[in-house]
Amino acid sequence: MPTPVKATVISIAVVVVLVIAAIVYVNVTRPAPVTPDDGALPGTRSDSHVLDEAGADAPTLVEFLDFECEACGAFYPYIEEIREQYAGDINYVVRYFPIPNHYNSMHAAVAVEAAAQQGRFEEMYDRMFETQIEWGEGQSSEVARFRGYAEELGLDMDAYDAAVADPQTQARVEEDFLEGQEMGVTGTPTFFLDGVKLELTSLTDLTDALDRAIAD
């Protein structure tokens, strides 16, 4: 494991127990079938959001996440460090899995997907996690707040509003959720490496798996 990543693991050791213990589980029924739409990378669809692309021969890390999930928020800075340290060596892909009992999880995912339609997925993704403590776990709609984020990013607001109102935007999020269920996702965050679900018991399990995949 790269030395800077080791330093990060040490620096955030205080949240390890919280991250592991706070993984959010959701009771799911038998998922509805999803139309096959395999992407070029394992564990993805053709419209999946690839944040880092190192090529088809590089290991592919896919994260199913919920923007309101506290465990996902705790993992976020760690994942950003991993992305920096493994830049050029791995593909990193984000997929939606909004937990139904999180009041604003779907609103957040729709807002991010609306930004993605203007090529601004990553900026809105960052904004959600950077501000999660301000709006997460609430019981009132944060749609107006998320629209404010879009304005701050300088998005075309007419296009953003149209995307949020378009049922196809939410349908795109739901495709990830349903396919995640089919793949065995029961909570967030859940990681797949080259299409294989990872069972993490510590933060270093993830980097260890990446190191092995890169070495193979």
N, C-alpha and C positions, 0 to 999 in steps of 0.2 A: 504494500500500500504506500503511495507517495507520502513523503514526510509531511507536507502541508496538510494533507487530509488527516494524518494522525494527530497533528496539532489541533485541528478543528474538533476531532472526536473528543480529545481531552477537554477542550474549552467548553464544550457543550455537554459534558458528562452529567451535569446537574439536571439535565432534562431527559436523560436516557430513560429513567424509570417512568417518567410521565409520558414520554413518547410511546413506549412499549405498552404501558398499562392503559393508555388513553385511546388505543386503536378502537375505532367505532365499528361495532357490528350491527348489521341490519338483518332482520328476519325477512327472507325473500320467498316468494312463491315460485312455482315453476315458471321460468322466464318465457315470454312469448318469442317465437322464432324470429330471427333477424335475417333479412336478405343477405346472402353472402356478398361480401365486397372486400376481398382481401387486398391489403396494401402491399407495397413492395418490400416492406420490412415485417419481420415476424411479430404477431400480436397487434397488428394495426389494420385499419381500413384505408381505403384510397384517399379519404378526406381527413385522416388523423393529423393532429398538429405536431409536426416534427420540429422541436426547438433546436436540436443539435443534430447535424447530419454528417456522418463520417464515411458513408458508403455502405453498400449492401453486404460487404464482407466484414464489416465491423460489428461487434456485439450491439444488440438493440435493447435498451432499457425502457420499458413502458410503465408509466405510473398511472393508475386509476385513482382519481382524487376527488375530494369534495372541498370546495373553497371555504365552507363554514366549519369543517372538521378541525378540531384543535390539534389532533395528532398530525394532520397534514400540515398545519401551520408550523408545528414544531419541527417537522422534517424539512420544511422549505429552505431554511438557510443552509442546512446540511447538504441538500440536493444541489443548491447553487454552488457550493464549494466543490462537490463532486464534478459538476459540469465544467467548472474551471480547470480542475486538475486533470480530467480525462478528455479535455477538448481535443478533437481530432482523432480520438481513439474509440469513441462510442457514439451511437445514435441515442438520443433521448426524446421520448415521445410522451405527451400528456393526453390522457383520455378522461372524459367526464364520468363521475359516479356520484351524483347528488343524493345524499341520504334522505329518504322521504320525510323523516321526522325533524329535519333541520329546516326551519321555517324559510330561510332565505337562500338555501343551497341551490335550488333551481333558478331563482332570480339571478343569482351570481353567475351561474353557468351560462344562462341566456345572455347576460350582459357581456361576458367574455366572448361568447360565440358571435354576438353582434359586432364586437370590436374586431374579431378575426376576419369578418367579411370585408373589413377595410384594411386588412394586413397588419393589424395591431394586436394580435392575440397575446404576445408575450408581455407587452406593456400593461395590458389589463390584467393578465394573470399575476404579474408582479404586484400590481396595485391591490388586488384582492387580499393577497397574503400579507402585504405590508400593513394593511389597515384592519385585518380580521378582528383584532382585539376591540376595535371601535364598534363593530356591528354584529359580530358573531353571537350566537345563542339568544338573539332577541326574538320577540314574538310579534313584531310589526314589520310591515314591508319596508325594505331598503331599496326599492326600485329607484326612487328619486336620488338617493345617495350614489347609486351605481351610474345613473345618468350623469351626475356631476363629475364622476371620474372620467366618463367619456368626453365631457366638455373640456376637462383639464388636459386631456390627451390631444385635444384639437381635432376630434373626429368630426366628420360631416354629420351633424345632429339629425338632419332629416332622414338620412340613410340609416343612422343608428336607430332612431325611433321606429322606422319602418321594419327594420330587422327584428327588433324586440317584439313588435306586434305581430309579426309573421309566424303562424303556427309551425312553419317548417324549421324555424330556428330552434324552437324547443324540441321538435322532432329529431333534429340532429343530435342534441344532447341525449335524448332518450335512446337513440340508437346505440350510443356508447354504453349507457347504463344496462340495456338489455343484453348486449353482447358481453359485457362484463359479467353479468349473471351466468351466461352460458359458459364462460371461461372459468367460473368458480369464484368470482369476486363476491365476498360477503361483507366487506367493510373497507374502510379507507385509512391510510393509504395502502394499496396493494400493488406490488411490483411484479413484473414479468421480465425475465431476461431470456432473450431469443425464444419467446413464446412459452417459456416454462415459469410457472408461478413460484416465486421465492417465499420461503418460510423464514422470516427474520426473527431472531430472538435477541439480537443486539445490533447496534448501528454498524459495527464492523463487518457483520455478515454480508452487507450489501457490497462494500468495497472489496471484500475477499472474493465474492462471486464475480465481480467485474474483473479483478486481477486474473482469476483463473480463465475467464472467457477470452480475455485479451491474449493470454499466453498460449491458448490452444491454437 
